[in-house]
Every structure is written in C-alpha cells, then in structure tokens.
C-alpha cells in the first residue's frame, strides 16, 4: 500500500517532464545555427597540401641551412626505417637544404628561425605536380624529432632511423 504514492508521484513527474516540447534552449539552437561549416581534410604525415596549390615548378634555393641535429632519416614507425620497403610513407629524410617526404619535398623559404636543435618558418613544397607554401617547425625533444605544421594544425613525432 505504501508503494502506491511513490508510483503515483513517479507518473506525475514523468508527465510534468513531458510538458516541454524541445529540450534545447532557443538561444543554444540559434548559436549552433550560426557556426561555420568546417570541411577541412585531416592532416597526414606525408606532407601533402591542404592549402591552395599551383602547378609545380622547381623548388627555390633554400633560404637557410637545416641544423645538423635535425638531419638524417626519421620514421613515424619502425617500418618506415627499413630499407627496401616501398611503403615507408612515414619516412622523413632531412638534409642540410631540404625535407623529403614520401610524395613531396620542401625547402626553407622565408621567415626562417633556427637554433642548434630546431628550425621554424615557411617552407616551399613541391610534390605530385603541385607547389605550395606551409609553415613547418622541426625541433629535437629528448631524441625525438617533433614536426608541427599548420593548415591544418598537426604535430608528428619521429624516431631517428639507425
């Protein structure tokens, strides 16, 4: 007999909860309607363009020398460092004048800042018949090469290949 008041109370609360037609505040719905549509491609490690491109031409001369601490072969995974595999898509080869990715190359072009363990600035890229410019930052952190890029923003960590 004592359960009847609790059941009745539960039914009344459920009916009162059904009184509202929309659980979302009107102001929140208006704010969501004004948000821009985001339609950008997710970044990958192979250095392909996500910005406006033009038909590829020769790369310009490097505007700066890439520090020796950054130079060498770097892999996103152990398989990227194995020679003879044509699928080393995460391999990054850094020379004194350029970055070589799986399907593109880049040279430091303008507004370049360097120190013994890092380089940052705009890089001129070419690959797959396209040319583009993109901000890149490479820095050694605890024997790991951290590459950060913009448009879209992404960061990748590479281990040195032996």
Backbone as CSV, one residue per row, in Angstrom:
resi,resn,N_x,N_y,N_z,CA_x,CA_y,CA_z,C_x,C_y,C_z
1,UNK,0.797,-1.179,0.000,0.000,0.000,0.000,0.855,1.265,0.000
2,UNK,2.015,1.182,0.587,2.882,2.358,0.623,3.501,2.630,-0.755
3,UNK,3.505,1.656,-1.617,4.107,1.833,-2.935,3.227,2.679,-3.847
4,UNK,1.960,2.676,-3.630,1.044,3.411,-4.487,1.358,4.904,-4.537
5,UNK,1.657,5.581,-3.415,2.006,7.008,-3.508,3.296,7.245,-4.305
6,UNK,4.280,6.341,-4.171,5.528,6.508,-4.918,5.309,6.329,-6.409
7,UNK,4.502,5.345,-6.787,4.195,5.116,-8.197,3.430,6.310,-8.751
8,UNK,2.477,6.808,-7.994,1.706,7.977,-8.439,2.611,9.189,-8.611
9,UNK,3.519,9.391,-7.671,4.449,10.512,-7.759,5.343,10.379,-8.996
10,UNK,5.816,9.178,-9.279,6.663,8.950,-10.447,5.911,9.259,-11.732
11,UNK,4.645,8.845,-11.822,3.832,9.116,-13.013,3.622,10.616,-13.179
12,UNK,3.352,11.316,-12.092,3.135,12.766,-12.153,4.409,13.472,-12.618
13,UNK,5.571,13.053,-12.108,6.835,13.673,-12.513,7.141,13.411,-13.985
14,UNK,6.834,12.205,-14.461,7.064,11.899,-15.875,6.176,12.759,-16.763
15,UNK,4.930,12.925,-16.385,4.026,13.751,-17.177,4.458,15.211,-17.153
16,UNK,4.937,15.675,-16.022,5.407,17.060,-15.934,6.648,17.257,-16.806
17,UNK,7.492,16.248,-16.891,8.687,16.326,-17.724,8.362,16.346,-19.206
18,UNK,7.243,15.774,-19.593,6.837,15.746,-20.993,6.204,17.060,-21.424
19,UNK,6.055,17.989,-20.505,5.429,19.274,-20.800,6.233,20.066,-21.834
20,UNK,7.567,20.014,-21.771,8.404,20.761,-22.711,8.454,20.038,-24.048
21,UNK,8.427,20.813,-25.113,8.484,20.223,-26.449,9.917,20.011,-26.919
22,UNK,10.819,20.917,-26.575,12.192,20.856,-27.055,13.147,20.979,-25.868
23,UNK,14.037,19.990,-25.675,14.939,20.042,-24.529,16.102,21.020,-24.717
24,UNK,16.238,21.620,-25.902,17.346,22.532,-26.167,16.868,23.967,-26.033
25,UNK,17.619,24.765,-25.328,17.303,26.179,-25.161,17.309,26.873,-26.524
26,UNK,16.380,27.788,-26.740,16.285,28.500,-28.015,17.572,29.245,-28.351
27,UNK,18.214,29.843,-27.368,19.453,30.584,-27.617,20.570,29.644,-28.084
28,UNK,20.619,28.443,-27.525,21.638,27.476,-27.937,21.401,27.034,-29.370
29,UNK,20.159,26.822,-29.739,19.855,26.412,-31.106,20.254,27.508,-32.093
30,UNK,20.030,28.773,-31.746,20.413,29.883,-32.624,21.931,29.966,-32.762
31,UNK,22.642,29.756,-31.667,24.104,29.819,-31.711,24.665,28.709,-32.581
32,UNK,24.108,27.516,-32.481,24.587,26.396,-33.290,24.323,26.647,-34.764
33,UNK,23.230,27.308,-35.094,22.901,27.585,-36.491,23.876,28.572,-37.111
34,UNK,24.511,29.411,-36.307,25.415,30.420,-36.852,26.868,29.949,-36.937
35,UNK,27.174,28.736,-36.501,28.540,28.229,-36.580,28.912,27.951,-38.029
36,UNK,30.162,28.219,-38.418,30.564,27.943,-39.796,30.693,26.446,-40.018
37,UNK,30.472,26.040,-41.244,30.649,24.632,-41.590,32.139,24.378,-41.768
38,UNK,32.641,23.364,-41.099,34.060,23.042,-41.184,34.207,21.846,-42.105
39,UNK,34.972,22.049,-43.148,35.155,20.991,-44.126,36.618,20.973,-44.544
40,UNK,37.495,20.588,-43.628,38.904,20.517,-43.967,39.381,19.082,-43.835
41,UNK,40.336,18.749,-44.657,40.888,17.409,-44.662,41.797,17.224,-43.455
42,UNK,41.717,16.064,-42.849,42.577,15.766,-41.705,44.025,15.666,-42.172
43,UNK,44.965,16.129,-41.366,46.368,16.077,-41.766,46.903,14.654,-41.736
44,UNK,47.879,14.398,-42.578,48.596,13.128,-42.543,50.081,13.436,-42.462
45,UNK,50.871,12.412,-42.341,52.302,12.595,-42.127,53.100,12.734,-43.409
46,UNK,52.492,12.565,-44.584,53.288,12.510,-45.810,53.483,13.860,-46.476
47,UNK,53.004,14.932,-45.874,53.331,16.262,-46.352,52.545,16.740,-47.548
48,UNK,51.371,16.188,-47.804,50.586,16.629,-48.956,49.923,17.969,-48.660
49,UNK,49.533,18.700,-49.708,48.991,20.043,-49.482,47.571,20.029,-48.947
50,UNK,47.263,20.999,-48.098,45.895,21.244,-47.643,45.578,22.719,-47.838
51,UNK,46.349,23.374,-48.669,46.174,24.798,-48.937,46.111,24.985,-50.443
52,UNK,45.915,26.210,-50.877,45.893,26.482,-52.308,47.220,26.089,-52.925
53,UNK,47.146,25.447,-54.079,48.352,24.989,-54.754,48.406,25.583,-56.150
54,UNK,49.553,25.439,-56.769,49.731,25.840,-58.156,50.529,24.750,-58.840
55,UNK,50.597,24.808,-60.159,51.351,23.816,-60.898,52.802,23.853,-60.441
56,UNK,53.376,22.674,-60.295,54.727,22.570,-59.741,55.764,23.191,-60.651
57,UNK,56.680,23.876,-60.031,57.864,24.392,-60.693,59.055,23.904,-59.900
58,UNK,60.249,24.292,-60.293,61.401,23.867,-59.497,61.375,24.526,-58.121
59,UNK,61.883,23.812,-57.137,61.964,24.374,-55.789,62.960,25.524,-55.778
60,UNK,62.676,26.575,-55.015,63.656,27.660,-54.903,64.862,27.192,-54.091
61,UNK,65.917,27.971,-54.141,67.085,27.658,-53.313,66.696,27.808,-51.848
62,UNK,67.263,26.964,-51.018,66.954,27.019,-49.587,67.409,28.354,-49.011
63,UNK,66.542,28.977,-48.213,66.852,30.271,-47.602,67.659,30.119,-46.319
64,UNK,67.788,28.893,-45.828,68.541,28.642,-44.596,69.044,27.206,-44.617
65,UNK,70.059,26.951,-43.819,70.572,25.591,-43.673,69.880,24.941,-42.481
66,UNK,69.440,23.723,-42.690,68.779,22.981,-41.619,69.861,22.496,-40.647
67,UNK,69.697,22.730,-39.344,70.729,22.372,-38.361,71.104,20.886,-38.413
68,UNK,72.389,20.565,-38.210,72.851,19.174,-38.254,72.108,18.239,-37.299
69,UNK,71.667,18.715,-36.145,70.965,17.850,-35.183,69.664,17.299,-35.762
70,UNK,69.087,17.995,-36.744,67.826,17.559,-37.344,68.038,16.662,-38.556
71,UNK,69.234,16.655,-39.098,69.490,15.942,-40.342,69.542,14.435,-40.128
72,UNK,69.103,13.709,-41.149,69.127,12.254,-41.107,67.800,11.671,-41.542
73,UNK,67.658,10.370,-41.298,66.423,9.651,-41.644,65.602,9.471,-40.374
74,UNK,64.331,9.846,-40.448,63.428,9.806,-39.304,62.163,9.060,-39.706
75,UNK,61.660,8.197,-38.819,60.453,7.429,-39.126,59.368,7.607,-38.085
76,UNK,58.123,7.611,-38.570,56.981,7.643,-37.652,56.775,6.289,-36.993
77,UNK,57.169,5.223,-37.687,57.051,3.868,-37.140,58.321,3.105,-37.503
78,UNK,58.620,2.002,-36.823,59.834,1.242,-37.138,59.888,0.781,-38.591
79,UNK,58.748,0.464,-39.187,58.720,0.019,-40.581,59.182,1.086,-41.556
80,UNK,59.045,2.341,-41.184,59.470,3.427,-42.069,60.983,3.467,-42.236
81,UNK,61.716,2.919,-41.294,63.175,2.962,-41.332,63.786,1.783,-42.078
82,UNK,62.999,0.778,-42.413,63.531,-0.401,-43.092,63.725,-0.103,-44.570
83,UNK,64.943,-0.360,-45.059,65.214,-0.125,-46.473,64.618,-1.252,-47.300
84,UNK,64.323,-0.952,-48.538,63.772,-1.962,-49.430,62.263,-2.036,-49.423
85,UNK,61.615,-1.397,-48.476,60.157,-1.369,-48.459,59.704,-0.104,-49.183
86,UNK,58.896,-0.256,-50.198,58.413,0.898,-50.946,57.256,1.601,-50.275
87,UNK,56.878,1.133,-49.094,55.696,1.695,-48.433,56.051,2.515,-47.191
88,UNK,57.241,3.083,-47.153,57.681,3.856,-45.985,57.070,5.256,-46.035
89,UNK,55.761,5.331,-45.896,55.056,6.609,-46.036,55.335,7.566,-44.892
90,UNK,55.836,7.070,-43.772,56.140,7.935,-42.641,57.601,8.337,-42.558
91,UNK,58.392,8.000,-43.580,59.817,8.337,-43.575,60.000,9.813,-43.924
92,UNK,60.808,10.498,-43.141,61.192,11.886,-43.401,62.711,11.925,-43.458
93,UNK,63.251,12.351,-44.597,64.693,12.490,-44.755,65.008,13.980,-44.719
94,UNK,65.855,14.360,-43.770,66.227,15.764,-43.597,67.682,15.926,-44.025
95,UNK,67.922,16.799,-45.000,69.271,17.112,-45.465,69.582,18.553,-45.052
96,UNK,70.784,19.040,-45.331,71.078,20.435,-44.980,70.171,21.456,-45.675
97,UNK,69.576,21.071,-46.815,68.796,22.045,-47.584,67.334,21.690,-47.787
98,UNK,66.899,20.468,-47.439,65.508,20.116,-47.738,64.949,19.034,-46.818
99,UNK,63.626,18.933,-46.841,62.878,17.856,-46.192,62.320,16.988,-47.309
100,UNK,62.502,15.668,-47.217,61.950,14.757,-48.227,60.931,13.847,-47.560
101,UNK,59.691,13.952,-48.027,58.598,13.118,-47.556,58.336,12.031,-48.594
102,UNK,57.349,11.200,-48.344,57.000,10.105,-49.252,56.638,10.631,-50.642
103,UNK,55.836,11.678,-50.709,55.370,12.177,-52.004,55.672,13.652,-52.234
104,UNK,56.520,14.254,-51.422,56.813,15.673,-51.614,58.178,16.028,-51.039
105,UNK,58.629,17.228,-51.409,59.878,17.773,-50.885,59.618,19.208,-50.469
106,UNK,60.424,19.719,-49.533,60.256,21.094,-49.069,61.614,21.702,-48.756
107,UNK,61.732,23.003,-49.020,62.941,23.741,-48.659,62.538,24.941,-47.807
108,UNK,63.404,25.343,-46.863,63.112,26.551,-46.090,63.049,27.742,-47.047
109,UNK,61.981,28.557,-46.947,61.849,29.632,-47.929,61.891,31.038,-47.337
110,UNK,61.140,31.329,-46.288,61.143,32.693,-45.755,60.767,32.703,-44.284
111,UNK,61.171,33.785,-43.623,60.910,33.953,-42.189,61.390,32.746,-41.388
112,UNK,62.585,32.283,-41.695,63.142,31.090,-41.061,63.917,31.477,-39.807
113,UNK,63.657,30.756,-38.731,64.408,30.912,-37.488,65.030,29.567,-37.144
114,UNK,66.299,29.581,-36.765,66.979,28.335,-36.410,67.748,28.512,-35.110
115,UNK,67.998,27.385,-34.473,68.966,27.284,-33.390,69.556,25.886,-33.530
116,UNK,70.483,25.470,-32.695,71.122,24.164,-32.905,70.162,22.971,-32.939
117,UNK,68.989,23.076,-32.292,68.064,21.944,-32.215,66.734,22.166,-32.917
118,UNK,66.595,23.259,-33.686,65.286,23.494,-34.299,65.373,24.405,-35.515
119,UNK,64.314,24.344,-36.310,64.111,25.260,-37.430,62.610,25.487,-37.535
120,UNK,62.222,26.703,-37.852,60.802,27.015,-37.997,60.644,28.148,-39.000
121,UNK,59.574,28.080,-39.770,59.286,29.134,-40.737,58.496,28.581,-41.901
122,UNK,58.406,29.371,-42.951,57.677,28.952,-44.146,58.573,28.093,-45.021
123,UNK,58.019,26.989,-45.489,58.726,26.079,-46.373,57.994,26.030,-47.710
124,UNK,58.775,25.981,-48.802,58.211,25.834,-50.143,58.177,24.343,-50.458
125,UNK,56.986,23.816,-50.749,56.785,22.396,-51.029,56.542,22.172,-52.513
126,UNK,56.900,20.986,-52.977,56.514,20.525,-54.298,56.298,19.023,-54.220
127,UNK,55.307,18.543,-54.959,55.017,17.115,-54.988,53.748,16.835,-55.760
128,UNK,53.737,15.715,-56.442,52.584,15.280,-57.229,52.087,16.367,-58.181
129,UNK,53.026,17.086,-58.814,52.666,18.102,-59.793,52.137,19.398,-59.215
130,UNK,52.248,19.594,-57.900,51.731,20.791,-57.227,52.857,21.491,-56.472
131,UNK,52.676,22.788,-56.232,53.582,23.566,-55.380,52.744,24.341,-54.379
132,UNK,53.247,24.488,-53.144,52.532,25.240,-52.116,53.518,25.663,-51.035
133,UNK,53.097,26.588,-50.200,53.891,27.048,-49.060,53.155,26.707,-47.777
134,UNK,53.919,26.339,-46.767,53.315,25.955,-45.492,54.306,26.220,-44.369
135,UNK,53.783,26.632,-43.214,54.617,26.820,-42.030,54.955,25.451,-41.446
136,UNK,56.236,25.235,-41.160,56.718,23.999,-40.538,57.647,24.363,-39.386
137,UNK,57.599,23.559,-38.357,58.517,23.695,-37.237,59.065,22.313,-36.925
138,UNK,60.384,22.185,-36.878,61.032,20.930,-36.508,61.912,21.200,-35.303
139,UNK,61.794,20.337,-34.298,62.542,20.536,-33.055,62.887,19.181,-32.451
140,UNK,64.096,19.068,-31.934,64.509,17.855,-31.224,64.076,17.995,-29.769
141,UNK,63.321,17.017,-29.286,62.902,16.960,-27.885,63.178,15.551,-27.369
142,UNK,64.169,15.427,-26.500,64.534,14.130,-25.908,64.769,13.070,-26.982
143,UNK,65.586,13.365,-27.962,65.978,12.477,-29.056,64.823,12.123,-29.990
144,UNK,63.754,12.880,-29.954,62.616,12.698,-30.853,62.488,13.967,-31.685
145,UNK,62.279,13.801,-32.988,62.042,14.947,-33.857,60.544,15.227,-33.865
146,UNK,60.163,16.402,-33.419,58.756,16.798,-33.401,58.552,17.795,-34.538
147,UNK,57.693,17.413,-35.489,57.374,18.281,-36.630,55.959,18.793,-36.452
148,UNK,55.813,20.109,-36.466,54.498,20.731,-36.334,54.244,21.542,-37.589
149,UNK,53.034,21.444,-38.108,52.666,22.185,-39.313,51.336,22.892,-39.094
150,UNK,51.028,23.802,-39.999,49.748,24.497,-39.945,48.973,24.241,-41.229
151,UNK,47.708,24.592,-41.193,46.786,24.496,-42.339,46.661,23.078,-42.857
152,UNK,46.134,22.150,-42.149,45.603,22.203,-40.800,46.706,21.965,-39.772
153,UNK,46.444,22.347,-38.549,47.414,22.203,-37.465,47.575,20.729,-37.124
154,UNK,48.813,20.283,-37.081,49.096,18.886,-36.740,50.520,18.794,-36.215
155,UNK,50.776,17.778,-35.422,52.101,17.543,-34.878,52.427,16.062,-35.015
156,UNK,53.658,15.766,-35.426,54.096,14.393,-35.639,55.415,14.175,-34.917
157,UNK,55.591,12.990,-34.319,56.821,12.644,-33.604,57.545,11.541,-34.359
158,UNK,58.821,11.772,-34.658,59.637,10.845,-35.434,60.782,10.317,-34.577
159,UNK,61.115,9.038,-34.770,62.296,8.445,-34.139,63.404,8.381,-35.184
160,UNK,64.632,8.553,-34.750,65.778,8.523,-35.669,65.999,7.094,-36.144
161,UNK,66.165,6.926,-37.444,66.469,5.606,-38.006,67.948,5.322,-37.778
162,UNK,68.258,4.074,-37.429,69.670,3.743,-37.174,70.360,3.285,-38.426
